[in-house]
Amino acid sequence: MSKDRKQRALDYHMGVKGKSRPGKVAIEITKPCDTQDDLSLAYTPGVAEPVRAINEDKEAAYQYTAKGNLVAVITDGSAVLGLGNVGALAGKPVMEGKGVLFKKFADIDVFDIEVNANSPQEFINTVANIAPTFGGINLEDIAAPHCFEIEKALIEKLDIPVFHDDQHGTPSIIAAGLLNALEVQGKDIASVSIVCLGAGSAGIASMRLLVSMGAKKENIYLIDRKGVIHSGRDDLNIYKQEFATETEKRTLEDAMINADVFVGVSGPNLVDEEMLRSMADKPVVFALSNPDPEISPEIANKVRDDLIMATGRSDYPNQVNNVLGFPFIFRGALDVRASVINEEMKIAAVKALAKLAHEPVPDEILKTYELDKMEFGPDYIIPTPFDARLKEYVPPAVAKAAVDSGVAQLPYPADYPS
């Protein structure tokens, strides 16, 4: 990032006396509080009535408090962006940022919570103890493999949706884009060879979701710092063992030969021109390391004129952006008061995103991106974050999947599309 851009980022977050507060989020009052009578209803003595109601029936909390539209965005700061283990407090700007996106795109309120925890169990206990406040929990920037243990334990303990965005937000967008890219390239997810560089939470969870959608485990080569994850290795944790394959391939270079798909969730400039040349005809390359991809689009497009490429950046076509997923997945889950976000709901979100990319793009989106044309094809396989139709497509699909799979506590909303 340039020096000027760094300063602009700091200025954006800084408070200016008399003009703005530090940070990006604040709390608003949703009821009148202008008179003595208002005050007596908002607090004592009037507040005792909803307290009594909730004491008699816990479900009344959804009627008399903000619980039903309130999500906790929680981190331990162990894997913040590409910066690593910077600690809980340094992760706060990111958590506030997630709050901005929840509110902007899905009108969901957020408390960001940064937890100093010395062990996964301590973190689990902290989140479980504060969970009654919230309608949902969004775990964020927690390092693998602890993130898997933490999410699993909290899903089992709590009766509200628990969603680790690194595990399930990124994979949902990857899967939607990949389904469409394979359609454009004339390939079938059940038969393609997939290389995934990066065996952390996003990589493993992305491959799990692709398997749920028809990819074959035996066609997936998951790669960590030591090379291909294969059945002969004795240094694999239980999560990597899930993708240990019988193969003679040992390096990224080996795995890329005749691969149809490359998914990178690792680091910059790890794929070279020869690796790209060795891929199968009409390859799909998702180089998602941010801000610098595993291979730049300029180099990739120079080497292969038959590829479809996506990155995590907004200045190239086909941005894989988590904001396409988590706000709308939670919106659908909250609106039917789902107890979990299950595989059926994630797959519904993937299919809704993929479907939206096939629809004609409205003029207002073209104006936003200063483009004359945007239509389904190699440079448009994923909807854009500012597509207002995301709220019409994804939450209803997620809500319906929750109802159909039996995890919803409310019926499908009457104001949703039938």
ROSE-293065 format. One record per residue (C-alpha): residue number from 1; x negated, y, z; residue in three letters. Coordinates in nm, 4 decimals, decimal comma. Example, Ala and Ser with C-alpha at 12.3 -4.5 7.8 and 13.67 -1.06 7.14 Angstrom:
BEGIN
DOPA; seq; c1; c2; c3; type
DOPA; 1; -1,2300; -0,4500; 0,7800; ALA
DOPA; 2; -1,3670; -0,1060; 0,7140; SER
# end
This chain:
BEGIN
DOPA; seq; c1; c2; c3; type
DOPA; 1; 0,0000; 0,0000; 0,0000; MET
DOPA; 2; -0,1346; 0,3453; -0,0923; SER
DOPA; 3; -0,2269; 0,5949; 0,1780; LYS
DOPA; 4; 0,0626; 0,8189; 0,0741; ASP
DOPA; 5; 0,3080; 0,5288; 0,0888; ARG
DOPA; 6; 0,1832; 0,4279; 0,4347; LYS
DOPA; 7; 0,2383; 0,7799; 0,5639; GLN
DOPA; 8; 0,5837; 0,7953; 0,4086; ARG
DOPA; 9; 0,6711; 0,4708; 0,5856; ALA
DOPA; 10; 0,5529; 0,6095; 0,9197; LEU
DOPA; 11; 0,7378; 0,9377; 0,8593; ASP
DOPA; 12; 1,0558; 0,7441; 0,7734; TYR
DOPA; 13; 1,0512; 0,5708; 1,1114; HIS
DOPA; 14; 0,9362; 0,8706; 1,3151; MET
DOPA; 15; 1,1716; 1,0942; 1,5099; GLY
DOPA; 16; 1,1785; 1,4667; 1,4425; VAL
DOPA; 17; 1,2911; 1,6803; 1,7348; LYS
DOPA; 18; 1,6309; 1,8322; 1,6696; GLY
DOPA; 19; 1,6762; 1,6367; 1,3453; LYS
DOPA; 20; 1,6409; 1,2633; 1,3958; SER
DOPA; 21; 1,5633; 0,9993; 1,6554; ARG
DOPA; 22; 1,2737; 0,7529; 1,6330; PRO
DOPA; 23; 1,3619; 0,4203; 1,4731; GLY
DOPA; 24; 1,6409; 0,3254; 1,2343; LYS
DOPA; 25; 1,9418; 0,2228; 1,4434; VAL
DOPA; 26; 2,1739; 0,3628; 1,7100; ALA
DOPA; 27; 2,4996; 0,2737; 1,8859; ILE
DOPA; 28; 2,8317; 0,4366; 1,8010; GLU
DOPA; 29; 3,1461; 0,4672; 2,0101; ILE
DOPA; 30; 3,4473; 0,3091; 1,8404; THR
DOPA; 31; 3,7298; 0,4379; 2,0641; LYS
DOPA; 32; 3,8320; 0,7933; 2,1675; PRO
DOPA; 33; 3,6426; 0,9265; 2,4682; CYS
DOPA; 34; 3,7474; 1,2920; 2,4744; ASP
DOPA; 35; 3,9715; 1,3178; 2,7792; THR
DOPA; 36; 3,9849; 1,2048; 3,1406; GLN
DOPA; 37; 4,2497; 0,9527; 3,0428; ASP
DOPA; 38; 4,0256; 0,8123; 2,7667; ASP
DOPA; 39; 3,7455; 0,7762; 3,0194; LEU
DOPA; 40; 3,9714; 0,5953; 3,2649; SER
DOPA; 41; 4,0615; 0,3454; 2,9913; LEU
DOPA; 42; 3,7062; 0,3029; 2,8612; ALA
DOPA; 43; 3,5649; 0,2430; 3,2080; TYR
DOPA; 44; 3,7124; 0,2206; 3,5551; THR
DOPA; 45; 3,9918; 0,1535; 3,6357; PRO
DOPA; 46; 4,1250; 0,0559; 3,2899; GLY
DOPA; 47; 3,8351; -0,1696; 3,1959; VAL
DOPA; 48; 3,9404; -0,4127; 3,4680; ALA
DOPA; 49; 4,2301; -0,5327; 3,2515; GLU
DOPA; 50; 4,0218; -0,6852; 2,9698; PRO
DOPA; 51; 3,7856; -0,8232; 3,2361; VAL
DOPA; 52; 4,0789; -1,0107; 3,3917; ARG
DOPA; 53; 4,1984; -1,1273; 3,0508; ALA
DOPA; 54; 3,8555; -1,2659; 2,9567; ILE
DOPA; 55; 3,8177; -1,4277; 3,2980; ASN
DOPA; 56; 4,1392; -1,6178; 3,2302; GLU
DOPA; 57; 4,0570; -1,7001; 2,8685; ASP
DOPA; 58; 3,7064; -1,6654; 2,7254; LYS
DOPA; 59; 3,8483; -1,6420; 2,3742; GLU
DOPA; 60; 3,9944; -1,3035; 2,4720; ALA
DOPA; 61; 3,6402; -1,1616; 2,4472; ALA
DOPA; 62; 3,6864; -1,1646; 2,0703; TYR
DOPA; 63; 4,0008; -0,9545; 2,1080; GLN
DOPA; 64; 3,8824; -0,7004; 2,3667; TYR
DOPA; 65; 3,5068; -0,6620; 2,3032; THR
DOPA; 66; 3,2668; -0,6194; 2,0114; ALA
DOPA; 67; 3,1425; -0,9801; 2,0431; LYS
DOPA; 68; 3,3037; -1,1049; 1,7226; GLY
DOPA; 69; 3,1171; -0,8594; 1,4993; ASN
DOPA; 70; 2,7917; -0,8464; 1,6949; LEU
DOPA; 71; 2,4794; -1,0399; 1,5948; VAL
DOPA; 72; 2,1536; -1,0656; 1,7863; ALA
DOPA; 73; 1,8423; -1,0382; 1,5698; VAL
DOPA; 74; 1,5785; -1,2022; 1,7879; ILE
DOPA; 75; 1,2049; -1,2627; 1,7512; THR
DOPA; 76; 0,8996; -1,3591; 1,9513; ASP
DOPA; 77; 0,6791; -1,1721; 1,7038; GLY
DOPA; 78; 0,4786; -1,4818; 1,6145; SER
DOPA; 79; 0,5142; -1,4588; 1,2349; ALA
DOPA; 80; 0,6049; -1,1020; 1,1416; VAL
DOPA; 81; 0,6157; -1,0451; 0,7653; LEU
DOPA; 82; 0,2687; -1,1297; 0,6339; GLY
DOPA; 83; 0,1038; -0,9846; 0,9421; LEU
DOPA; 84; 0,1097; -1,2968; 1,1573; GLY
DOPA; 85; 0,1346; -1,3114; 1,5350; ASN
DOPA; 86; 0,1524; -0,9414; 1,6179; VAL
DOPA; 87; 0,3647; -0,9918; 1,9279; GLY
DOPA; 88; 0,7250; -0,9192; 2,0159; ALA
DOPA; 89; 0,7065; -0,5407; 2,0479; LEU
DOPA; 90; 0,5258; -0,4888; 1,7172; ALA
DOPA; 91; 0,8030; -0,6902; 1,5515; GLY
DOPA; 92; 1,0689; -0,4425; 1,6634; LYS
DOPA; 93; 1,0617; -0,2252; 1,3466; PRO
DOPA; 94; 1,1389; -0,5352; 1,1411; VAL
DOPA; 95; 1,4230; -0,6377; 1,3709; MET
DOPA; 96; 1,5668; -0,2861; 1,3527; GLU
DOPA; 97; 1,5352; -0,3118; 0,9753; GLY
DOPA; 98; 1,7394; -0,6309; 0,9742; LYS
DOPA; 99; 1,9994; -0,4421; 1,1769; GLY
DOPA; 100; 2,0126; -0,1744; 0,9080; VAL
DOPA; 101; 2,0685; -0,4371; 0,6384; LEU
DOPA; 102; 2,3390; -0,6202; 0,8340; PHE
DOPA; 103; 2,5287; -0,2940; 0,8826; LYS
DOPA; 104; 2,4711; -0,1504; 0,5353; LYS
DOPA; 105; 2,5648; -0,4569; 0,3361; PHE
DOPA; 106; 2,8163; -0,6444; 0,5543; ALA
DOPA; 107; 2,9281; -0,3975; 0,8246; ASP
DOPA; 108; 2,7951; -0,6251; 1,0999; ILE
DOPA; 109; 2,6666; -0,4681; 1,4213; ASP
DOPA; 110; 2,3301; -0,5761; 1,5593; VAL
DOPA; 111; 2,1310; -0,5633; 1,8799; PHE
DOPA; 112; 1,7648; -0,6289; 1,8058; ASP
DOPA; 113; 1,5919; -0,8250; 2,0812; ILE
DOPA; 114; 1,2182; -0,8831; 2,1140; GLU
DOPA; 115; 1,1217; -1,1614; 2,3554; VAL
DOPA; 116; 0,7883; -1,2201; 2,5260; ASN
DOPA; 117; 0,7835; -1,5980; 2,5620; ALA
DOPA; 118; 0,4948; -1,8252; 2,6559; ASN
DOPA; 119; 0,6538; -2,1384; 2,5103; SER
DOPA; 120; 0,9355; -2,2443; 2,2771; PRO
DOPA; 121; 1,1368; -2,3614; 2,5773; GLN
DOPA; 122; 1,1060; -2,0223; 2,7459; GLU
DOPA; 123; 1,2292; -1,8551; 2,4278; PHE
DOPA; 124; 1,5158; -2,1055; 2,3956; ILE
DOPA; 125; 1,6228; -2,0451; 2,7547; ASN
DOPA; 126; 1,6150; -1,6663; 2,7093; THR
DOPA; 127; 1,8313; -1,6747; 2,3973; VAL
DOPA; 128; 2,0752; -1,9257; 2,5461; ALA
DOPA; 129; 2,1155; -1,7122; 2,8585; ASN
DOPA; 130; 2,2051; -1,3956; 2,6660; ILE
DOPA; 131; 2,4152; -1,5672; 2,3971; ALA
DOPA; 132; 2,7574; -1,4876; 2,5549; PRO
DOPA; 133; 2,7092; -1,1271; 2,4392; THR
DOPA; 134; 2,7120; -1,2200; 2,0722; PHE
DOPA; 135; 2,9183; -1,3668; 1,7915; GLY
DOPA; 136; 2,6053; -1,4983; 1,6184; GLY
DOPA; 137; 2,2282; -1,5340; 1,6549; ILE
DOPA; 138; 1,9827; -1,4474; 1,3764; ASN
DOPA; 139; 1,6358; -1,5810; 1,4579; LEU
DOPA; 140; 1,3591; -1,3965; 1,2792; GLU
DOPA; 141; 0,9839; -1,4112; 1,2227; ASP
DOPA; 142; 0,9129; -1,7135; 1,4435; ILE
DOPA; 143; 0,6140; -1,9232; 1,3421; ALA
DOPA; 144; 0,6364; -2,2842; 1,2281; ALA
DOPA; 145; 0,6573; -2,5474; 1,3612; PRO
DOPA; 146; 0,8119; -2,3925; 1,6756; HIS
DOPA; 147; 1,0877; -2,2294; 1,4693; CYS
DOPA; 148; 1,2323; -2,5717; 1,3821; PHE
DOPA; 149; 1,2421; -2,6820; 1,7452; GLU
DOPA; 150; 1,3901; -2,3505; 1,8590; ILE
DOPA; 151; 1,6671; -2,3393; 1,6012; GLU
DOPA; 152; 1,7643; -2,7048; 1,6532; LYS
DOPA; 153; 1,7830; -2,6641; 2,0318; ALA
DOPA; 154; 1,9914; -2,3457; 2,0119; LEU
DOPA; 155; 2,2341; -2,4946; 1,7588; ILE
DOPA; 156; 2,2906; -2,7821; 1,9991; GLU
DOPA; 157; 2,3315; -2,5560; 2,3031; LYS
DOPA; 158; 2,5523; -2,2788; 2,1624; LEU
DOPA; 159; 2,9017; -2,2587; 2,0145; ASP
DOPA; 160; 2,8211; -1,9610; 1,7904; ILE
DOPA; 161; 2,6307; -1,9577; 1,4587; PRO
DOPA; 162; 2,2510; -1,9743; 1,4927; VAL
DOPA; 163; 2,0607; -1,8948; 1,1747; PHE
DOPA; 164; 1,6855; -1,8666; 1,1244; HIS
DOPA; 165; 1,6589; -1,6396; 0,8226; ASP
DOPA; 166; 1,3114; -1,7593; 0,7245; ASP
DOPA; 167; 1,4423; -2,1158; 0,7175; GLN
DOPA; 168; 1,7796; -2,0567; 0,5552; HIS
DOPA; 169; 1,8018; -1,7053; 0,4095; GLY
DOPA; 170; 1,5018; -1,7325; 0,1787; THR
DOPA; 171; 1,5898; -2,0903; 0,0714; PRO
DOPA; 172; 1,9445; -1,9865; -0,0226; SER
DOPA; 173; 1,8205; -1,7171; -0,2610; ILE
DOPA; 174; 1,5489; -1,9439; -0,4009; ILE
DOPA; 175; 1,8054; -2,2177; -0,4665; ALA
DOPA; 176; 2,0522; -1,9820; -0,6364; ALA
DOPA; 177; 1,7852; -1,8344; -0,8612; GLY
DOPA; 178; 1,6374; -2,1733; -0,9390; LEU
DOPA; 179; 1,9723; -2,3256; -1,0390; LEU
DOPA; 180; 2,0208; -2,0433; -1,2870; ASN
DOPA; 181; 1,6614; -2,0487; -1,4116; ALA
DOPA; 182; 1,6849; -2,4216; -1,4791; LEU
DOPA; 183; 2,0123; -2,3644; -1,6631; GLU
DOPA; 184; 1,8454; -2,1070; -1,8877; VAL
DOPA; 185; 1,5507; -2,3413; -1,9474; GLN
DOPA; 186; 1,7789; -2,6363; -2,0210; GLY
DOPA; 187; 1,6556; -2,8474; -1,7317; LYS
DOPA; 188; 1,8269; -3,0518; -1,4598; ASP
DOPA; 189; 1,7380; -3,0134; -1,0920; ILE
DOPA; 190; 1,7604; -3,3921; -1,0484; ALA
DOPA; 191; 1,4739; -3,4570; -1,2893; SER
DOPA; 192; 1,2331; -3,1634; -1,2559; VAL
DOPA; 193; 0,8933; -3,1809; -1,0888; SER
DOPA; 194; 0,8625; -2,9146; -0,8173; ILE
DOPA; 195; 0,5455; -2,7779; -0,6582; VAL
DOPA; 196; 0,5891; -2,5799; -0,3357; CYS
DOPA; 197; 0,2813; -2,3938; -0,2138; LEU
DOPA; 198; 0,3359; -2,3168; 0,1546; GLY
DOPA; 199; 0,4483; -2,5712; 0,4134; ALA
DOPA; 200; 0,5792; -2,3355; 0,6796; GLY
DOPA; 201; 0,9411; -2,2715; 0,7676; SER
DOPA; 202; 1,0426; -2,1175; 0,4334; ALA
DOPA; 203; 0,8700; -2,3830; 0,2235; GLY
DOPA; 204; 1,0023; -2,6850; 0,4120; ILE
DOPA; 205; 1,3541; -2,5450; 0,4468; ALA
DOPA; 206; 1,3649; -2,4473; 0,0784; SER
DOPA; 207; 1,2740; -2,7987; -0,0279; MET
DOPA; 208; 1,5323; -2,9453; 0,2115; ARG
DOPA; 209; 1,8034; -2,7283; 0,0565; LEU
DOPA; 210; 1,6964; -2,8179; -0,2971; LEU
DOPA; 211; 1,7197; -3,1868; -0,2042; VAL
DOPA; 212; 2,0721; -3,1222; -0,0721; SER
DOPA; 213; 2,1517; -2,9747; -0,4127; MET
DOPA; 214; 2,0199; -3,2677; -0,6133; GLY
DOPA; 215; 1,6395; -3,2440; -0,6323; ALA
DOPA; 216; 1,4551; -3,5724; -0,5773; LYS
DOPA; 217; 1,2083; -3,5894; -0,2879; LYS
DOPA; 218; 0,9736; -3,8050; -0,4913; GLU
DOPA; 219; 0,9498; -3,5214; -0,7465; ASN
DOPA; 220; 0,8470; -3,2604; -0,4871; ILE
DOPA; 221; 0,4833; -3,1825; -0,4067; TYR
DOPA; 222; 0,4561; -2,9769; -0,0889; LEU
DOPA; 223; 0,1148; -2,8199; -0,0409; ILE
DOPA; 224; -0,0486; -2,6785; 0,2718; ASP
DOPA; 225; -0,3983; -2,5434; 0,3374; ARG
DOPA; 226; -0,5459; -2,8928; 0,3094; LYS
DOPA; 227; -0,3806; -2,9786; -0,0212; GLY
DOPA; 228; -0,0947; -3,2043; -0,1275; VAL
DOPA; 229; 0,1086; -3,3502; 0,1577; ILE
DOPA; 230; 0,0873; -3,7203; 0,0792; HIS
DOPA; 231; 0,1595; -4,0417; 0,2654; SER
DOPA; 232; -0,2092; -4,1153; 0,3285; GLY
DOPA; 233; -0,2621; -3,8128; 0,5526; ARG
DOPA; 234; -0,2724; -3,8594; 0,9294; ASP
DOPA; 235; -0,2651; -3,4904; 1,0236; ASP
DOPA; 236; 0,0993; -3,4114; 0,9473; LEU
DOPA; 237; 0,3590; -3,2874; 1,1943; ASN
DOPA; 238; 0,7059; -3,4416; 1,1806; ILE
DOPA; 239; 0,8350; -3,1668; 0,9537; TYR
DOPA; 240; 0,5642; -3,2106; 0,6917; LYS
DOPA; 241; 0,5958; -3,5904; 0,7114; GLN
DOPA; 242; 0,9457; -3,5514; 0,5684; GLU
DOPA; 243; 0,7866; -3,4552; 0,2347; PHE
DOPA; 244; 0,4829; -3,6826; 0,2364; ALA
DOPA; 245; 0,4901; -3,8499; -0,1042; THR
DOPA; 246; 0,3172; -4,1503; -0,2586; GLU
DOPA; 247; 0,0806; -3,9853; -0,5060; THR
DOPA; 248; -0,2794; -3,9688; -0,6217; GLU
DOPA; 249; -0,2528; -3,5910; -0,6519; LYS
DOPA; 250; -0,4601; -3,4137; -0,3886; ARG
DOPA; 251; -0,4979; -3,0468; -0,4883; THR
DOPA; 252; -0,2792; -2,7643; -0,6109; LEU
DOPA; 253; -0,4498; -2,7993; -0,9480; GLU
DOPA; 254; -0,3488; -3,1667; -0,9624; ASP
DOPA; 255; 0,0105; -3,0949; -0,8623; ALA
DOPA; 256; 0,0585; -2,8197; -1,1200; MET
DOPA; 257; -0,0119; -3,0509; -1,4152; ILE
DOPA; 258; 0,3209; -3,0990; -1,5982; ASN
DOPA; 259; 0,5164; -2,9384; -1,3129; ALA
DOPA; 260; 0,8472; -2,7828; -1,4181; ASP
DOPA; 261; 0,8830; -2,5549; -1,1143; VAL
DOPA; 262; 0,6419; -2,3669; -0,8907; PHE
DOPA; 263; 0,7659; -2,2099; -0,5671; VAL
DOPA; 264; 0,5091; -2,0032; -0,3795; GLY
DOPA; 265; 0,5707; -1,8966; -0,0191; VAL
DOPA; 266; 0,2085; -1,8683; 0,0761; SER
DOPA; 267; -0,0381; -1,5945; -0,0127; GLY
DOPA; 268; -0,1668; -1,3729; -0,2937; PRO
DOPA; 269; -0,3522; -1,4820; -0,6065; ASN
DOPA; 270; -0,3674; -1,8554; -0,5299; LEU
DOPA; 271; -0,2510; -1,9655; -0,8758; VAL
DOPA; 272; -0,4859; -1,9106; -1,1691; ASP
DOPA; 273; -0,4299; -1,9046; -1,5441; GLU
DOPA; 274; -0,5416; -2,2643; -1,5966; GLU
DOPA; 275; -0,2912; -2,3924; -1,3429; MET
DOPA; 276; -0,0133; -2,2059; -1,5196; LEU
DOPA; 277; -0,1236; -2,3378; -1,8590; ARG
DOPA; 278; -0,1102; -2,6939; -1,7254; SER
DOPA; 279; 0,2600; -2,6731; -1,6335; MET
DOPA; 280; 0,5321; -2,8343; -1,8443; ALA
DOPA; 281; 0,7102; -2,6564; -2,1286; ASP
DOPA; 282; 0,9543; -2,3867; -2,0186; LYS
DOPA; 283; 0,8323; -2,3626; -1,6582; PRO
DOPA; 284; 0,9971; -2,1734; -1,3735; VAL
DOPA; 285; 0,7622; -1,9774; -1,1470; VAL
DOPA; 286; 0,8805; -1,8272; -0,8198; PHE
DOPA; 287; 0,5717; -1,6451; -0,6861; ALA
DOPA; 288; 0,7178; -1,5020; -0,3667; LEU
DOPA; 289; 0,4159; -1,3911; -0,1631; SER
DOPA; 290; 0,4757; -1,0250; -0,0816; ASN
DOPA; 291; 0,3540; -0,7692; -0,1712; PRO
DOPA; 292; 0,1033; -0,9595; -0,3862; ASP
DOPA; 293; 0,2406; -1,2732; -0,5569; PRO
DOPA; 294; 0,0550; -1,6026; -0,5959; GLU
DOPA; 295; 0,0095; -1,4964; -0,9571; ILE
DOPA; 296; 0,1035; -1,1578; -1,0980; SER
DOPA; 297; 0,3826; -1,1334; -1,3571; PRO
DOPA; 298; 0,1435; -0,9505; -1,5909; GLU
DOPA; 299; -0,0974; -1,2448; -1,5947; ILE
DOPA; 300; 0,1766; -1,5075; -1,5968; ALA
DOPA; 301; 0,3591; -1,3562; -1,8927; ASN
DOPA; 302; 0,0329; -1,3170; -2,0825; LYS
DOPA; 303; -0,0502; -1,6861; -2,0347; VAL
DOPA; 304; 0,3003; -1,8297; -2,0924; ARG
DOPA; 305; 0,5693; -1,6791; -2,3137; ASP
DOPA; 306; 0,8162; -1,9571; -2,2277; ASP
DOPA; 307; 0,8413; -1,9102; -1,8518; LEU
DOPA; 308; 1,1009; -1,7618; -1,6219; ILE
DOPA; 309; 0,9488; -1,5800; -1,3273; MET
DOPA; 310; 1,0739; -1,4417; -0,9976; ALA
DOPA; 311; 0,8881; -1,2559; -0,7239; THR
DOPA; 312; 0,9692; -1,0980; -0,3890; GLY
DOPA; 313; 0,9155; -0,7501; -0,5291; ARG
DOPA; 314; 1,1746; -0,4964; -0,6362; SER
DOPA; 315; 0,9614; -0,3580; -0,9205; ASP
DOPA; 316; 0,9843; -0,6787; -1,1254; TYR
DOPA; 317; 1,2889; -0,8646; -1,2593; PRO
DOPA; 318; 1,4428; -1,1448; -1,0526; ASN
DOPA; 319; 1,3648; -1,0295; -0,7006; GLN
DOPA; 320; 1,4197; -1,3011; -0,4401; VAL
DOPA; 321; 1,5484; -1,0795; -0,1603; ASN
DOPA; 322; 1,6884; -1,2167; 0,1662; ASN
DOPA; 323; 1,9410; -0,9342; 0,1822; VAL
DOPA; 324; 2,1379; -1,1227; -0,0835; LEU
DOPA; 325; 2,1997; -1,3918; 0,1749; GLY
DOPA; 326; 2,2010; -1,3356; 0,5493; PHE
DOPA; 327; 2,4453; -1,0408; 0,5798; PRO
DOPA; 328; 2,7062; -1,2121; 0,3644; PHE
DOPA; 329; 2,6569; -1,5597; 0,5111; ILE
DOPA; 330; 2,7104; -1,4163; 0,8593; PHE
DOPA; 331; 3,0083; -1,2111; 0,7379; ARG
DOPA; 332; 3,1839; -1,5245; 0,6181; GLY
DOPA; 333; 3,0891; -1,7177; 0,9318; ALA
DOPA; 334; 3,2083; -1,4452; 1,1703; LEU
DOPA; 335; 3,5351; -1,3909; 0,9861; ASP
DOPA; 336; 3,6451; -1,7501; 1,0521; VAL
DOPA; 337; 3,4595; -1,7685; 1,3845; ARG
DOPA; 338; 3,2455; -2,0611; 1,2716; ALA
DOPA; 339; 3,0665; -2,2480; 1,5487; SER
DOPA; 340; 2,7656; -2,3207; 1,3256; VAL
DOPA; 341; 2,6280; -2,2359; 0,9834; ILE
DOPA; 342; 2,6114; -2,5817; 0,8296; ASN
DOPA; 343; 2,4752; -2,7221; 0,5054; GLU
DOPA; 344; 2,8120; -2,6921; 0,3321; GLU
DOPA; 345; 2,8234; -2,3191; 0,4075; MET
DOPA; 346; 2,4681; -2,2649; 0,2814; LYS
DOPA; 347; 2,5388; -2,4539; -0,0394; ILE
DOPA; 348; 2,8571; -2,2498; -0,0879; ALA
DOPA; 349; 2,6519; -1,9310; -0,0560; ALA
DOPA; 350; 2,4007; -2,0604; -0,3118; VAL
DOPA; 351; 2,6721; -2,1434; -0,5644; LYS
DOPA; 352; 2,8455; -1,8085; -0,5129; ALA
DOPA; 353; 2,5213; -1,6193; -0,5735; LEU
DOPA; 354; 2,4449; -1,8258; -0,8809; ALA
DOPA; 355; 2,7966; -1,7694; -1,0157; LYS
DOPA; 356; 2,7829; -1,3924; -0,9655; LEU
DOPA; 357; 2,4701; -1,3663; -1,1819; ALA
DOPA; 358; 2,6756; -1,4986; -1,4754; HIS
DOPA; 359; 2,9286; -1,2144; -1,4513; GLU
DOPA; 360; 2,9019; -0,8927; -1,6578; PRO
DOPA; 361; 2,7050; -0,6267; -1,4703; VAL
DOPA; 362; 2,9032; -0,3072; -1,3931; PRO
DOPA; 363; 2,7785; 0,0291; -1,5190; ASP
DOPA; 364; 2,7156; 0,1601; -1,1672; GLU
DOPA; 365; 2,4562; -0,1132; -1,1074; ILE
DOPA; 366; 2,2846; -0,0331; -1,4363; LEU
DOPA; 367; 2,2691; 0,3318; -1,3299; LYS
DOPA; 368; 2,1280; 0,2375; -0,9888; THR
DOPA; 369; 1,8444; 0,0464; -1,1529; TYR
DOPA; 370; 1,8111; 0,2902; -1,4459; GLU
DOPA; 371; 1,8667; 0,0170; -1,7017; LEU
DOPA; 372; 2,0702; 0,0099; -2,0231; ASP
DOPA; 373; 2,1345; -0,3618; -2,0115; LYS
DOPA; 374; 2,1350; -0,6451; -1,7572; MET
DOPA; 375; 2,2800; -0,9820; -1,8447; GLU
DOPA; 376; 2,2354; -1,3444; -1,7469; PHE
DOPA; 377; 1,9109; -1,4752; -1,8886; GLY
DOPA; 378; 1,5351; -1,4985; -1,8211; PRO
DOPA; 379; 1,5160; -1,1517; -1,6631; ASP
DOPA; 380; 1,8424; -1,1731; -1,4683; TYR
DOPA; 381; 1,8982; -1,4988; -1,2797; ILE
DOPA; 382; 1,9791; -1,3489; -0,9378; ILE
DOPA; 383; 2,2215; -1,0662; -0,8473; PRO
DOPA; 384; 2,0714; -0,7386; -0,7311; THR
DOPA; 385; 2,0957; -0,6278; -0,3650; PRO
DOPA; 386; 2,3104; -0,3254; -0,4495; PHE
DOPA; 387; 2,5759; -0,5276; -0,6296; ASP
DOPA; 388; 2,8908; -0,4433; -0,4322; ALA
DOPA; 389; 3,0529; -0,7644; -0,5572; ARG
DOPA; 390; 2,8327; -0,9710; -0,3235; LEU
DOPA; 391; 3,0908; -0,9090; -0,0480; LYS
DOPA; 392; 3,3634; -1,0415; -0,2778; GLU
DOPA; 393; 3,1733; -1,3589; -0,3719; TYR
DOPA; 394; 2,9578; -1,4841; -0,0842; VAL
DOPA; 395; 3,1565; -1,4350; 0,2412; PRO
DOPA; 396; 3,4757; -1,5937; 0,1023; PRO
DOPA; 397; 3,2784; -1,8930; -0,0260; ALA
DOPA; 398; 3,1051; -1,9343; 0,3108; VAL
DOPA; 399; 3,4304; -1,8929; 0,5036; ALA
DOPA; 400; 3,6090; -2,1498; 0,2873; LYS
DOPA; 401; 3,3258; -2,3984; 0,3345; ALA
DOPA; 402; 3,3429; -2,3447; 0,7108; ALA
DOPA; 403; 3,7182; -2,4104; 0,7134; VAL
DOPA; 404; 3,6916; -2,7108; 0,4819; ASP
DOPA; 405; 3,4067; -2,8664; 0,6835; SER
DOPA; 406; 3,5924; -2,8250; 1,0125; GLY
DOPA; 407; 3,3618; -2,5785; 1,1915; VAL
DOPA; 408; 3,5912; -2,2733; 1,1716; ALA
DOPA; 409; 3,8000; -2,1690; 1,4698; GLN
DOPA; 410; 4,0158; -1,9312; 1,2642; LEU
DOPA; 411; 4,1981; -1,9919; 0,9341; PRO
DOPA; 412; 4,0717; -1,8609; 0,6032; TYR
DOPA; 413; 4,1365; -1,4815; 0,6181; PRO
DOPA; 414; 4,4508; -1,3639; 0,4444; ALA
DOPA; 415; 4,2688; -1,0617; 0,2976; ASP
DOPA; 416; 4,0056; -1,2845; 0,1303; TYR
DOPA; 417; 4,0490; -1,3952; -0,2320; PRO
DOPA; 418; 4,2700; -1,7028; -0,2648; SER
# end
